[in-house]
């Protein structure tokens, strides 16, 4: 069962070299004392921190550095370009009238990276 994503969740990008931390959830709802996120919490730097170095040739900075290195892939500092919301979002849970962000949702970077949640930022709780 998917978990709601909270501030401090861990994210990874298929084109990045290191994980990053999700920050700045805008919903006014807390889960285990942390703000929960919606699909609209996709802003670069405000919600999605850099992933170390970017390895995508779709990123113009990486493409230029690789070209200058005679075709040898030359990763460059990551600057997420996440212009569209997370997808698909929860069909049942709304926070501030927006679909809640689940740990199974994905985010696409304009530089061809696929961003996913590897830790929702909350502890799994057993209910008996």
Rosetta constraint file for C-alpha pairs under 8 A:
AtomPair CA 2 CA 102 HARMONIC 5.89 0.50
AtomPair CA 2 CA 103 HARMONIC 5.81 0.50
AtomPair CA 2 CA 104 HARMONIC 6.11 0.50
AtomPair CA 3 CA 102 HARMONIC 5.48 0.50
AtomPair CA 3 CA 103 HARMONIC 5.53 0.50
AtomPair CA 3 CA 104 HARMONIC 7.91 0.50
AtomPair CA 3 CA 120 HARMONIC 6.41 0.50
AtomPair CA 4 CA 31 HARMONIC 7.92 0.50
AtomPair CA 4 CA 36 HARMONIC 6.68 0.50
AtomPair CA 4 CA 37 HARMONIC 7.36 0.50
AtomPair CA 4 CA 100 HARMONIC 6.89 0.50
AtomPair CA 4 CA 101 HARMONIC 5.84 0.50
AtomPair CA 4 CA 102 HARMONIC 4.51 0.50
AtomPair CA 4 CA 103 HARMONIC 6.18 0.50
AtomPair CA 4 CA 120 HARMONIC 6.52 0.50
AtomPair CA 5 CA 9 HARMONIC 6.37 0.50
AtomPair CA 5 CA 36 HARMONIC 5.81 0.50
AtomPair CA 5 CA 37 HARMONIC 5.69 0.50
AtomPair CA 5 CA 101 HARMONIC 5.65 0.50
AtomPair CA 5 CA 102 HARMONIC 5.42 0.50
AtomPair CA 5 CA 103 HARMONIC 5.76 0.50
AtomPair CA 5 CA 117 HARMONIC 7.98 0.50
AtomPair CA 5 CA 120 HARMONIC 4.58 0.50
AtomPair CA 5 CA 121 HARMONIC 6.25 0.50
AtomPair CA 5 CA 122 HARMONIC 7.56 0.50
AtomPair CA 6 CA 22 HARMONIC 7.70 0.50
AtomPair CA 6 CA 25 HARMONIC 6.78 0.50
AtomPair CA 6 CA 30 HARMONIC 7.97 0.50
AtomPair CA 6 CA 31 HARMONIC 7.05 0.50
AtomPair CA 6 CA 34 HARMONIC 5.92 0.50
AtomPair CA 6 CA 35 HARMONIC 5.49 0.50
AtomPair CA 6 CA 36 HARMONIC 4.26 0.50
AtomPair CA 6 CA 37 HARMONIC 5.66 0.50
AtomPair CA 6 CA 120 HARMONIC 6.12 0.50
AtomPair CA 6 CA 121 HARMONIC 5.20 0.50
AtomPair CA 6 CA 122 HARMONIC 6.74 0.50
AtomPair CA 7 CA 21 HARMONIC 7.97 0.50
AtomPair CA 7 CA 22 HARMONIC 5.66 0.50
AtomPair CA 7 CA 23 HARMONIC 4.90 0.50
AtomPair CA 7 CA 24 HARMONIC 6.25 0.50
AtomPair CA 7 CA 25 HARMONIC 5.73 0.50
AtomPair CA 7 CA 34 HARMONIC 6.06 0.50
AtomPair CA 7 CA 35 HARMONIC 5.73 0.50
AtomPair CA 7 CA 36 HARMONIC 6.53 0.50
AtomPair CA 7 CA 37 HARMONIC 7.27 0.50
AtomPair CA 7 CA 121 HARMONIC 6.36 0.50
AtomPair CA 8 CA 21 HARMONIC 5.59 0.50
AtomPair CA 8 CA 22 HARMONIC 5.33 0.50
AtomPair CA 8 CA 23 HARMONIC 5.99 0.50
AtomPair CA 8 CA 120 HARMONIC 7.84 0.50
AtomPair CA 8 CA 121 HARMONIC 5.15 0.50
AtomPair CA 9 CA 21 HARMONIC 5.72 0.50
AtomPair CA 9 CA 22 HARMONIC 5.13 0.50
AtomPair CA 9 CA 23 HARMONIC 7.70 0.50
AtomPair CA 9 CA 117 HARMONIC 7.04 0.50
AtomPair CA 9 CA 118 HARMONIC 7.62 0.50
AtomPair CA 9 CA 119 HARMONIC 5.38 0.50
AtomPair CA 9 CA 120 HARMONIC 4.66 0.50
AtomPair CA 9 CA 121 HARMONIC 3.83 0.50
AtomPair CA 9 CA 122 HARMONIC 7.58 0.50
AtomPair CA 10 CA 19 HARMONIC 6.66 0.50
AtomPair CA 10 CA 20 HARMONIC 5.87 0.50
AtomPair CA 10 CA 21 HARMONIC 4.80 0.50
AtomPair CA 10 CA 22 HARMONIC 6.14 0.50
AtomPair CA 10 CA 117 HARMONIC 5.93 0.50
AtomPair CA 10 CA 118 HARMONIC 5.53 0.50
AtomPair CA 10 CA 119 HARMONIC 4.94 0.50
AtomPair CA 10 CA 120 HARMONIC 6.65 0.50
AtomPair CA 10 CA 121 HARMONIC 6.82 0.50
AtomPair CA 11 CA 19 HARMONIC 5.59 0.50
AtomPair CA 11 CA 20 HARMONIC 5.23 0.50
AtomPair CA 11 CA 21 HARMONIC 5.92 0.50
AtomPair CA 11 CA 22 HARMONIC 6.57 0.50
AtomPair CA 11 CA 115 HARMONIC 6.73 0.50
AtomPair CA 11 CA 116 HARMONIC 5.64 0.50
AtomPair CA 11 CA 117 HARMONIC 4.57 0.50
AtomPair CA 11 CA 118 HARMONIC 5.63 0.50
AtomPair CA 11 CA 119 HARMONIC 7.19 0.50
AtomPair CA 12 CA 16 HARMONIC 7.21 0.50
AtomPair CA 12 CA 18 HARMONIC 7.02 0.50
AtomPair CA 12 CA 19 HARMONIC 4.66 0.50
AtomPair CA 12 CA 20 HARMONIC 6.36 0.50
AtomPair CA 12 CA 51 HARMONIC 7.05 0.50
AtomPair CA 12 CA 115 HARMONIC 5.60 0.50
AtomPair CA 12 CA 116 HARMONIC 5.60 0.50
AtomPair CA 12 CA 117 HARMONIC 6.55 0.50
AtomPair CA 12 CA 118 HARMONIC 6.81 0.50
AtomPair CA 13 CA 17 HARMONIC 7.83 0.50
AtomPair CA 13 CA 18 HARMONIC 7.98 0.50
AtomPair CA 13 CA 19 HARMONIC 7.20 0.50
AtomPair CA 13 CA 51 HARMONIC 6.70 0.50
AtomPair CA 13 CA 113 HARMONIC 5.77 0.50
AtomPair CA 13 CA 114 HARMONIC 5.45 0.50
AtomPair CA 13 CA 115 HARMONIC 4.35 0.50
AtomPair CA 13 CA 116 HARMONIC 6.58 0.50
AtomPair CA 14 CA 113 HARMONIC 5.24 0.50
AtomPair CA 14 CA 114 HARMONIC 5.31 0.50
AtomPair CA 14 CA 115 HARMONIC 6.57 0.50
AtomPair CA 15 CA 54 HARMONIC 5.59 0.50
AtomPair CA 15 CA 55 HARMONIC 5.20 0.50
AtomPair CA 15 CA 56 HARMONIC 5.74 0.50
AtomPair CA 15 CA 112 HARMONIC 7.44 0.50
AtomPair CA 15 CA 113 HARMONIC 5.03 0.50
AtomPair CA 15 CA 114 HARMONIC 7.39 0.50
AtomPair CA 16 CA 51 HARMONIC 4.89 0.50
AtomPair CA 16 CA 52 HARMONIC 6.04 0.50
AtomPair CA 16 CA 53 HARMONIC 5.51 0.50
AtomPair CA 16 CA 54 HARMONIC 4.78 0.50
AtomPair CA 16 CA 55 HARMONIC 6.31 0.50
AtomPair CA 16 CA 78 HARMONIC 6.99 0.50
AtomPair CA 16 CA 113 HARMONIC 7.65 0.50
AtomPair CA 17 CA 51 HARMONIC 6.05 0.50
AtomPair CA 17 CA 52 HARMONIC 5.31 0.50
AtomPair CA 17 CA 53 HARMONIC 5.35 0.50
AtomPair CA 17 CA 54 HARMONIC 6.73 0.50
AtomPair CA 17 CA 55 HARMONIC 7.72 0.50
AtomPair CA 18 CA 51 HARMONIC 5.01 0.50
AtomPair CA 18 CA 52 HARMONIC 5.08 0.50
AtomPair CA 18 CA 53 HARMONIC 7.43 0.50
AtomPair CA 19 CA 51 HARMONIC 5.53 0.50
AtomPair CA 19 CA 52 HARMONIC 7.52 0.50
AtomPair CA 20 CA 48 HARMONIC 7.50 0.50
AtomPair CA 20 CA 49 HARMONIC 5.71 0.50
AtomPair CA 20 CA 50 HARMONIC 6.29 0.50
AtomPair CA 20 CA 51 HARMONIC 5.47 0.50
AtomPair CA 21 CA 48 HARMONIC 7.10 0.50
AtomPair CA 21 CA 49 HARMONIC 6.23 0.50
AtomPair CA 22 CA 47 HARMONIC 5.52 0.50
AtomPair CA 22 CA 48 HARMONIC 5.48 0.50
AtomPair CA 22 CA 49 HARMONIC 6.68 0.50
AtomPair CA 23 CA 46 HARMONIC 6.64 0.50
AtomPair CA 23 CA 47 HARMONIC 4.66 0.50
AtomPair CA 23 CA 48 HARMONIC 6.73 0.50
AtomPair CA 23 CA 49 HARMONIC 7.69 0.50
AtomPair CA 24 CA 41 HARMONIC 7.65 0.50
AtomPair CA 24 CA 46 HARMONIC 6.09 0.50
AtomPair CA 24 CA 47 HARMONIC 5.25 0.50
AtomPair CA 25 CA 35 HARMONIC 5.72 0.50
AtomPair CA 25 CA 36 HARMONIC 5.86 0.50
AtomPair CA 25 CA 37 HARMONIC 4.65 0.50
AtomPair CA 25 CA 38 HARMONIC 7.32 0.50
AtomPair CA 25 CA 41 HARMONIC 6.14 0.50
AtomPair CA 25 CA 47 HARMONIC 6.87 0.50
AtomPair CA 26 CA 35 HARMONIC 7.29 0.50
AtomPair CA 26 CA 36 HARMONIC 7.50 0.50
AtomPair CA 26 CA 37 HARMONIC 6.27 0.50
AtomPair CA 26 CA 38 HARMONIC 7.41 0.50
AtomPair CA 26 CA 41 HARMONIC 6.77 0.50
AtomPair CA 27 CA 35 HARMONIC 6.46 0.50
AtomPair CA 27 CA 36 HARMONIC 5.91 0.50
AtomPair CA 27 CA 37 HARMONIC 5.83 0.50
AtomPair CA 27 CA 38 HARMONIC 6.78 0.50
AtomPair CA 27 CA 95 HARMONIC 6.00 0.50
AtomPair CA 27 CA 96 HARMONIC 6.04 0.50
AtomPair CA 28 CA 35 HARMONIC 6.62 0.50
AtomPair CA 28 CA 36 HARMONIC 7.53 0.50
AtomPair CA 28 CA 95 HARMONIC 7.73 0.50
AtomPair CA 28 CA 96 HARMONIC 7.32 0.50
AtomPair CA 29 CA 35 HARMONIC 5.74 0.50
AtomPair CA 29 CA 36 HARMONIC 5.79 0.50
AtomPair CA 29 CA 95 HARMONIC 7.08 0.50
AtomPair CA 30 CA 34 HARMONIC 4.89 0.50
AtomPair CA 30 CA 35 HARMONIC 4.34 0.50
AtomPair CA 30 CA 36 HARMONIC 5.49 0.50
AtomPair CA 31 CA 35 HARMONIC 6.32 0.50
AtomPair CA 31 CA 36 HARMONIC 6.04 0.50
AtomPair CA 31 CA 122 HARMONIC 7.39 0.50
AtomPair CA 32 CA 122 HARMONIC 6.60 0.50
AtomPair CA 32 CA 123 HARMONIC 7.91 0.50
AtomPair CA 34 CA 122 HARMONIC 7.98 0.50
AtomPair CA 36 CA 100 HARMONIC 7.76 0.50
AtomPair CA 36 CA 101 HARMONIC 7.83 0.50
AtomPair CA 37 CA 41 HARMONIC 6.22 0.50
AtomPair CA 37 CA 95 HARMONIC 7.83 0.50
AtomPair CA 37 CA 100 HARMONIC 6.10 0.50
AtomPair CA 37 CA 101 HARMONIC 5.43 0.50
AtomPair CA 38 CA 89 HARMONIC 7.59 0.50
AtomPair CA 38 CA 94 HARMONIC 7.89 0.50
AtomPair CA 38 CA 95 HARMONIC 6.56 0.50
AtomPair CA 38 CA 98 HARMONIC 6.13 0.50
AtomPair CA 38 CA 99 HARMONIC 5.65 0.50
AtomPair CA 38 CA 100 HARMONIC 4.22 0.50
AtomPair CA 38 CA 101 HARMONIC 4.52 0.50
AtomPair CA 39 CA 85 HARMONIC 5.36 0.50
AtomPair CA 39 CA 86 HARMONIC 4.69 0.50
AtomPair CA 39 CA 87 HARMONIC 6.84 0.50
AtomPair CA 39 CA 88 HARMONIC 7.90 0.50
AtomPair CA 39 CA 89 HARMONIC 5.85 0.50
AtomPair CA 39 CA 98 HARMONIC 7.07 0.50
AtomPair CA 39 CA 99 HARMONIC 5.97 0.50
AtomPair CA 39 CA 100 HARMONIC 6.08 0.50
AtomPair CA 39 CA 101 HARMONIC 5.05 0.50
AtomPair CA 40 CA 85 HARMONIC 5.22 0.50
AtomPair CA 40 CA 86 HARMONIC 6.83 0.50
AtomPair CA 40 CA 98 HARMONIC 7.44 0.50
AtomPair CA 41 CA 47 HARMONIC 5.93 0.50
AtomPair CA 41 CA 85 HARMONIC 7.23 0.50
AtomPair CA 41 CA 86 HARMONIC 7.76 0.50
AtomPair CA 42 CA 46 HARMONIC 7.97 0.50
AtomPair CA 42 CA 47 HARMONIC 5.70 0.50
AtomPair CA 42 CA 48 HARMONIC 6.32 0.50
AtomPair CA 42 CA 82 HARMONIC 6.21 0.50
AtomPair CA 42 CA 83 HARMONIC 7.26 0.50
AtomPair CA 42 CA 84 HARMONIC 7.17 0.50
AtomPair CA 42 CA 85 HARMONIC 5.77 0.50
AtomPair CA 42 CA 86 HARMONIC 6.63 0.50
AtomPair CA 42 CA 107 HARMONIC 7.74 0.50
AtomPair CA 43 CA 47 HARMONIC 5.21 0.50
AtomPair CA 43 CA 48 HARMONIC 6.18 0.50
AtomPair CA 43 CA 82 HARMONIC 6.33 0.50
AtomPair CA 43 CA 83 HARMONIC 7.07 0.50
AtomPair CA 44 CA 48 HARMONIC 4.94 0.50
AtomPair CA 44 CA 49 HARMONIC 6.52 0.50
AtomPair CA 44 CA 79 HARMONIC 7.55 0.50
AtomPair CA 44 CA 80 HARMONIC 5.48 0.50
AtomPair CA 44 CA 81 HARMONIC 6.20 0.50
AtomPair CA 44 CA 82 HARMONIC 5.98 0.50
AtomPair CA 45 CA 49 HARMONIC 4.80 0.50
AtomPair CA 45 CA 50 HARMONIC 7.11 0.50
AtomPair CA 45 CA 80 HARMONIC 7.47 0.50
AtomPair CA 48 CA 80 HARMONIC 7.06 0.50
AtomPair CA 49 CA 80 HARMONIC 7.19 0.50
AtomPair CA 50 CA 77 HARMONIC 7.94 0.50
AtomPair CA 50 CA 78 HARMONIC 5.25 0.50
AtomPair CA 50 CA 79 HARMONIC 5.56 0.50
AtomPair CA 50 CA 80 HARMONIC 5.92 0.50
AtomPair CA 51 CA 78 HARMONIC 5.74 0.50
AtomPair CA 51 CA 79 HARMONIC 7.85 0.50
AtomPair CA 51 CA 80 HARMONIC 7.81 0.50
AtomPair CA 52 CA 77 HARMONIC 6.07 0.50
AtomPair CA 52 CA 78 HARMONIC 5.63 0.50
AtomPair CA 53 CA 75 HARMONIC 5.65 0.50
AtomPair CA 53 CA 76 HARMONIC 5.11 0.50
AtomPair CA 53 CA 77 HARMONIC 4.37 0.50
AtomPair CA 53 CA 78 HARMONIC 4.82 0.50
AtomPair CA 54 CA 59 HARMONIC 7.79 0.50
AtomPair CA 54 CA 62 HARMONIC 7.10 0.50
AtomPair CA 54 CA 75 HARMONIC 5.26 0.50
AtomPair CA 54 CA 76 HARMONIC 5.38 0.50
AtomPair CA 54 CA 77 HARMONIC 5.90 0.50
AtomPair CA 54 CA 78 HARMONIC 4.74 0.50
AtomPair CA 54 CA 79 HARMONIC 7.89 0.50
AtomPair CA 55 CA 62 HARMONIC 6.76 0.50
AtomPair CA 55 CA 73 HARMONIC 7.39 0.50
AtomPair CA 55 CA 74 HARMONIC 7.25 0.50
AtomPair CA 55 CA 75 HARMONIC 4.72 0.50
AtomPair CA 55 CA 76 HARMONIC 7.07 0.50
AtomPair CA 56 CA 62 HARMONIC 6.52 0.50
AtomPair CA 56 CA 63 HARMONIC 7.72 0.50
AtomPair CA 56 CA 75 HARMONIC 7.60 0.50
AtomPair CA 56 CA 111 HARMONIC 6.26 0.50
AtomPair CA 56 CA 112 HARMONIC 6.74 0.50
AtomPair CA 56 CA 113 HARMONIC 7.40 0.50
AtomPair CA 57 CA 62 HARMONIC 5.65 0.50
AtomPair CA 57 CA 63 HARMONIC 4.83 0.50
AtomPair CA 57 CA 111 HARMONIC 7.68 0.50
AtomPair CA 58 CA 62 HARMONIC 7.62 0.50
AtomPair CA 58 CA 63 HARMONIC 6.85 0.50
AtomPair CA 58 CA 110 HARMONIC 7.98 0.50
AtomPair CA 58 CA 111 HARMONIC 4.96 0.50
AtomPair CA 58 CA 112 HARMONIC 6.40 0.50
AtomPair CA 59 CA 63 HARMONIC 6.16 0.50
AtomPair CA 59 CA 110 HARMONIC 7.99 0.50
AtomPair CA 59 CA 111 HARMONIC 4.94 0.50
AtomPair CA 60 CA 64 HARMONIC 6.04 0.50
AtomPair CA 61 CA 65 HARMONIC 6.25 0.50
AtomPair CA 61 CA 76 HARMONIC 6.78 0.50
AtomPair CA 62 CA 66 HARMONIC 5.98 0.50
AtomPair CA 62 CA 73 HARMONIC 7.72 0.50
AtomPair CA 62 CA 74 HARMONIC 6.23 0.50
AtomPair CA 62 CA 75 HARMONIC 5.65 0.50
AtomPair CA 62 CA 76 HARMONIC 5.53 0.50
AtomPair CA 63 CA 67 HARMONIC 6.05 0.50
AtomPair CA 63 CA 74 HARMONIC 7.99 0.50
AtomPair CA 64 CA 68 HARMONIC 6.16 0.50
AtomPair CA 65 CA 69 HARMONIC 6.21 0.50
AtomPair CA 65 CA 73 HARMONIC 7.81 0.50
AtomPair CA 65 CA 74 HARMONIC 5.74 0.50
AtomPair CA 65 CA 75 HARMONIC 7.68 0.50
AtomPair CA 65 CA 76 HARMONIC 7.64 0.50
AtomPair CA 66 CA 70 HARMONIC 6.55 0.50
AtomPair CA 66 CA 71 HARMONIC 5.17 0.50
AtomPair CA 66 CA 72 HARMONIC 5.44 0.50
AtomPair CA 66 CA 73 HARMONIC 4.91 0.50
AtomPair CA 66 CA 74 HARMONIC 4.87 0.50
AtomPair CA 66 CA 75 HARMONIC 7.77 0.50
AtomPair CA 67 CA 71 HARMONIC 5.13 0.50
AtomPair CA 67 CA 72 HARMONIC 7.45 0.50
AtomPair CA 69 CA 73 HARMONIC 7.56 0.50
AtomPair CA 69 CA 74 HARMONIC 7.17 0.50
AtomPair CA 80 CA 109 HARMONIC 6.41 0.50
AtomPair CA 80 CA 110 HARMONIC 7.97 0.50
AtomPair CA 81 CA 109 HARMONIC 5.17 0.50
AtomPair CA 81 CA 110 HARMONIC 5.30 0.50
AtomPair CA 81 CA 111 HARMONIC 6.87 0.50
AtomPair CA 82 CA 107 HARMONIC 7.25 0.50
AtomPair CA 82 CA 108 HARMONIC 6.30 0.50
AtomPair CA 82 CA 109 HARMONIC 4.73 0.50
AtomPair CA 82 CA 110 HARMONIC 6.26 0.50
AtomPair CA 83 CA 109 HARMONIC 7.40 0.50
AtomPair CA 83 CA 110 HARMONIC 7.33 0.50
AtomPair CA 84 CA 107 HARMONIC 7.61 0.50
AtomPair CA 84 CA 108 HARMONIC 7.30 0.50
AtomPair CA 85 CA 107 HARMONIC 6.79 0.50
AtomPair CA 86 CA 101 HARMONIC 7.31 0.50
AtomPair CA 86 CA 105 HARMONIC 6.32 0.50
AtomPair CA 86 CA 106 HARMONIC 5.53 0.50
AtomPair CA 86 CA 107 HARMONIC 4.62 0.50
AtomPair CA 86 CA 108 HARMONIC 7.60 0.50
AtomPair CA 87 CA 105 HARMONIC 5.37 0.50
AtomPair CA 87 CA 106 HARMONIC 5.39 0.50
AtomPair CA 87 CA 107 HARMONIC 6.35 0.50
AtomPair CA 88 CA 105 HARMONIC 5.96 0.50
AtomPair CA 88 CA 106 HARMONIC 7.38 0.50
AtomPair CA 89 CA 99 HARMONIC 5.38 0.50
AtomPair CA 89 CA 100 HARMONIC 5.84 0.50
AtomPair CA 89 CA 101 HARMONIC 5.25 0.50
AtomPair CA 89 CA 102 HARMONIC 6.30 0.50
AtomPair CA 89 CA 105 HARMONIC 6.11 0.50
AtomPair CA 90 CA 94 HARMONIC 7.27 0.50
AtomPair CA 90 CA 99 HARMONIC 5.17 0.50
AtomPair CA 90 CA 100 HARMONIC 5.29 0.50
AtomPair CA 90 CA 101 HARMONIC 6.44 0.50
AtomPair CA 90 CA 102 HARMONIC 6.65 0.50
AtomPair CA 91 CA 99 HARMONIC 6.58 0.50
AtomPair CA 92 CA 99 HARMONIC 7.64 0.50
AtomPair CA 93 CA 99 HARMONIC 6.04 0.50
AtomPair CA 93 CA 100 HARMONIC 5.64 0.50
AtomPair CA 94 CA 98 HARMONIC 5.07 0.50
AtomPair CA 94 CA 99 HARMONIC 4.50 0.50
AtomPair CA 94 CA 100 HARMONIC 5.27 0.50
AtomPair CA 95 CA 99 HARMONIC 6.29 0.50
AtomPair CA 95 CA 100 HARMONIC 5.72 0.50
AtomPair CA 101 CA 105 HARMONIC 6.76 0.50
AtomPair CA 102 CA 120 HARMONIC 7.77 0.50
AtomPair CA 103 CA 116 HARMONIC 7.56 0.50
AtomPair CA 103 CA 117 HARMONIC 5.25 0.50
AtomPair CA 103 CA 118 HARMONIC 7.26 0.50
AtomPair CA 103 CA 119 HARMONIC 7.25 0.50
AtomPair CA 103 CA 120 HARMONIC 5.59 0.50
AtomPair CA 104 CA 116 HARMONIC 7.45 0.50
AtomPair CA 104 CA 117 HARMONIC 6.94 0.50
AtomPair CA 105 CA 116 HARMONIC 6.82 0.50
AtomPair CA 105 CA 117 HARMONIC 7.44 0.50
AtomPair CA 106 CA 114 HARMONIC 6.96 0.50
AtomPair CA 106 CA 115 HARMONIC 5.75 0.50
AtomPair CA 106 CA 116 HARMONIC 5.10 0.50
AtomPair CA 106 CA 117 HARMONIC 7.51 0.50
AtomPair CA 107 CA 114 HARMONIC 6.10 0.50
AtomPair CA 107 CA 115 HARMONIC 4.93 0.50
AtomPair CA 107 CA 116 HARMONIC 6.56 0.50
AtomPair CA 108 CA 112 HARMONIC 6.93 0.50
AtomPair CA 108 CA 113 HARMONIC 5.99 0.50
AtomPair CA 108 CA 114 HARMONIC 4.99 0.50
AtomPair CA 108 CA 115 HARMONIC 6.02 0.50
AtomPair CA 109 CA 113 HARMONIC 4.96 0.50
AtomPair CA 109 CA 114 HARMONIC 6.36 0.50
AtomPair CA 109 CA 115 HARMONIC 7.20 0.50
